[in-house]
Amino acid sequence: MSEKAYEQQRLQEVLQTIDEKVAARIEGAGMTKEEVIELRRTFWDDVTINLDEPDDVIETEASIRQQAELLSQQERFHQVLTKQLATYERMKDSPYFGKLNFVEDGERAEEEIYIGLSSLQDRDDDDFLVYDWRAPISSMYYDYAPGEARYETDDEVVTGQMKRKRQFIIRQGELSGMFDTGLTIGDQLLQHLLSQASSNEMKSIVTTIQKEQNAIIRNERARMLIVQGAAGSGKTSAAMQRVAYLLYTHRNTFDSGNMLLLSPNPLFNQYVSGVLPELGEENLKQTTFQHHISRRLPEGWTLESPYGQIERQLASEQLEEDLSLTDQDLPVRLDRYIDRLKADGMTFYSIMYRNQVWKSAEELARRFYDFDETISIENRIEIMSGELVAGLQQLEKKQLHEDWVTDAMEDQPRELYALASRKVMQKQDEKETYNSHVQEDRLVRKYVVRQTIKPLKAQIEKHEFVDVEQLYENFTNRIVNQHLRFEDAAPFFYLNDQVKGRPDTADIRFLFIDEAQDYTSMHIRYLENLFPRARFTLLGDVEQAVHQHTAEGQSILTLADDEDRHVERITLKQSYRSTARIMNFAKELLPKDPEMIPFQREGDLPVIRSFVSNEAMQQAMLDKASDGKEMASLRFRKRWPRRIFWRMHVMSMRQLITETTDRFKKQVLIAPSYLAKGIEFDEVIMYGVDDETYQTKNDYHLLYTGCTRAMHQLEWFVVGQPQQVLQSIDTDLYKWIDG
């Protein structure tokens, strides 16, 4: 029997096993569902209810609890069967993608290890027909060429000889290709996958994980894992597989609810949302840094968006003040300031009650500095909060017989008086010496006063008597006026959390930050303080830094390691997204040659299309958009020529991407370059490239970012011939077309 015939026969046997397991799960799930429905219907029939004596009450509670546990157990069993059924249905299309033959040291038998998205056992559940790609033994497939190989389990290191490594292309249950390979996943498979069209959602890469990506996925040592990767190197893909791996290996410890992804924008959230479900896992929590901060803003405050910051800085020549809030030393300077507050400088709001000062800011400051300096600011504020809440009881007593209370009682509903009367009657059963009218009056007065004190109590418990705004203004020497610029967000809330206490975020155990090149040391200090139990995974590319501060070298990816953080760094140099011609063209835009190796996938030369006027360029853009092909047109900034915008709007052919866009809807997307980070398109047109627009180092980072979104085709639309932009690019790297 030939090797291909052998593999085809085995595939059919595996598919038959899957069909049998699917049939069994369908039957089991159906029976369990009927049992759950019946249990819900007859829940109270099997419960003994007797409330006559205390012992009977205890027996009744136990009976209800037992029946509820039985129902919950059946519901969980049904959920397990349903999840298994979904896994087997996915495996029908492609049950495995790889195989290795392995002989363990000290053994003679050669084991065939097939690797797929999920594990599959034989009919008797004795042996594995397919191993989950996340299993320890599967790591050899990604890390070794045929020869000496090893893998680690929880208990031991297993060594041996890998005799063969084979890849399969299986689609719809049919074996369409197989080939043996060495260390790296074969170029044949990569060429096949990379030549396909782009998708509105990122796909799993488990079939093509490279050794360096596998190191990211399986790293469990680092407290902070920093991944610097070239555009299109698979950083985000590896991160999503890392999430799936961690969920698999720690499935008895935590779930997807204990993980958080900070992404650059809502569109990116949607773009990666399909990866984990494809692997049989639930999505982790996702948000953006802007949305996270927005939810923390005091009422009435506003926050500049990160893209509003970009637009402001692009239009400004005064960056020195902005950069002072993003430089590497900011966390140190802010910590020193906070430490000085222990001795002097704390600011408070006066606590007002009914438009009168109850506790003045000066009183609060005196109480704060009555504490020993060794007591932390946060603990002092917590103690003061407890004292103030206790003081509210005295305030309540003083207010009970004030005239305003008597006036307010006249506006209370009859139901309140009826309730007060019932409470008085209940107490009269115990003690007959009540003056019922006086007691009813007192209860209503208490209710009226407590309703006015209630919001004050809530404010005190949240430590809102601390004037963090003034503290921050004193530190920055700049008026905030209830509006935070984006560069203010991290230092402001770090200061806030240091003096008022941080929210409870102990449930987050893993934090993933994509496009981390736009984060500064202050962002990371804030997040480390906010999520003290979390391990961090940072992914980014310094060449795609689109904010002024990170383009000036303040990205966390480039900063020196802190020994306390236990940092590990991994660099991904191989770029897979774009053709070699696109990447060779794009890297010429950077001031220094990036650490990037284009994957050798051929394609057309990038095209620079020159027009005689802006009007001609606009018409060409409209013509291009109407030909029915999927494409993205990217521009330096978010403002587009009105003619293009409205013509496309009328023809319903375009989707303008903004910072709030959360999904793709149209074939033609138009967007500023900075909103396309992390996403890929079949074809990209860089619209309106000229010397006036692209001048600074940061401008060229934006242009590079836009160009590297293209998978197969890249065009520039220009008017005339921009000299400065093109001076560093070899003419052999692009094709020039007039009009």
Secondary structure as GFF3:
##gff-version 3
##sequence-region A 1 739
A	DSSP	alpha_helix	3	41	.	.	.	ID=ss1
A	DSSP	three_ten_helix	43	46	.	.	.	ID=ss2
A	DSSP	alpha_helix	54	93	.	.	.	ID=ss3
A	DSSP	beta_strand	98	104	.	.	.	ID=ss4
A	DSSP	beta_strand	111	116	.	.	.	ID=ss5
A	DSSP	beta_strand	120	121	.	.	.	ID=ss6
A	DSSP	beta_strand	128	132	.	.	.	ID=ss7
A	DSSP	three_ten_helix	136	138	.	.	.	ID=ss8
A	DSSP	alpha_helix	139	143	.	.	.	ID=ss9
A	DSSP	beta_strand	147	152	.	.	.	ID=ss10
A	DSSP	beta_strand	157	171	.	.	.	ID=ss11
A	DSSP	beta_strand	174	180	.	.	.	ID=ss12
A	DSSP	alpha_helix	187	194	.	.	.	ID=ss13
A	DSSP	three_ten_helix	206	208	.	.	.	ID=ss14
A	DSSP	alpha_helix	211	217	.	.	.	ID=ss15
A	DSSP	beta_strand	224	229	.	.	.	ID=ss16
A	DSSP	alpha_helix	235	249	.	.	.	ID=ss17
A	DSSP	three_ten_helix	256	258	.	.	.	ID=ss18
A	DSSP	beta_strand	259	263	.	.	.	ID=ss19
A	DSSP	alpha_helix	266	272	.	.	.	ID=ss20
A	DSSP	alpha_helix	275	278	.	.	.	ID=ss21
A	DSSP	beta_strand	285	288	.	.	.	ID=ss22
A	DSSP	alpha_helix	289	294	.	.	.	ID=ss23
A	DSSP	beta_strand	302	303	.	.	.	ID=ss24
A	DSSP	alpha_helix	306	314	.	.	.	ID=ss25
A	DSSP	alpha_helix	320	324	.	.	.	ID=ss26
A	DSSP	alpha_helix	330	340	.	.	.	ID=ss27
A	DSSP	beta_strand	351	353	.	.	.	ID=ss28
A	DSSP	beta_strand	356	359	.	.	.	ID=ss29
A	DSSP	alpha_helix	361	368	.	.	.	ID=ss30
A	DSSP	alpha_helix	377	399	.	.	.	ID=ss31
A	DSSP	alpha_helix	403	409	.	.	.	ID=ss32
A	DSSP	alpha_helix	414	428	.	.	.	ID=ss33
A	DSSP	alpha_helix	436	461	.	.	.	ID=ss34
A	DSSP	alpha_helix	468	476	.	.	.	ID=ss35
A	DSSP	beta_strand	483	484	.	.	.	ID=ss36
A	DSSP	alpha_helix	486	500	.	.	.	ID=ss37
A	DSSP	beta_strand	510	513	.	.	.	ID=ss38
A	DSSP	three_ten_helix	516	518	.	.	.	ID=ss39
A	DSSP	alpha_helix	521	530	.	.	.	ID=ss40
A	DSSP	beta_strand	535	540	.	.	.	ID=ss41
A	DSSP	three_ten_helix	542	544	.	.	.	ID=ss42
A	DSSP	alpha_helix	548	549	.	.	.	ID=ss43
A	DSSP	pi_helix	550	554	.	.	.	ID=ss44
A	DSSP	three_ten_helix	556	558	.	.	.	ID=ss45
A	DSSP	three_ten_helix	563	565	.	.	.	ID=ss46
A	DSSP	beta_strand	567	572	.	.	.	ID=ss47
A	DSSP	beta_strand	574	575	.	.	.	ID=ss48
A	DSSP	alpha_helix	580	586	.	.	.	ID=ss49
A	DSSP	three_ten_helix	587	589	.	.	.	ID=ss50
A	DSSP	beta_strand	597	598	.	.	.	ID=ss51
A	DSSP	beta_strand	607	611	.	.	.	ID=ss52
A	DSSP	alpha_helix	614	625	.	.	.	ID=ss53
A	DSSP	beta_strand	631	635	.	.	.	ID=ss54
A	DSSP	alpha_helix	642	650	.	.	.	ID=ss55
A	DSSP	beta_strand	654	656	.	.	.	ID=ss56
A	DSSP	beta_strand	668	672	.	.	.	ID=ss57
A	DSSP	three_ten_helix	673	675	.	.	.	ID=ss58
A	DSSP	beta_strand	681	687	.	.	.	ID=ss59
A	DSSP	alpha_helix	697	707	.	.	.	ID=ss60
A	DSSP	beta_strand	710	719	.	.	.	ID=ss61
A	DSSP	alpha_helix	723	726	.	.	.	ID=ss62
A	DSSP	three_ten_helix	731	733	.	.	.	ID=ss63
A	DSSP	beta_strand	735	738	.	.	.	ID=ss64
###
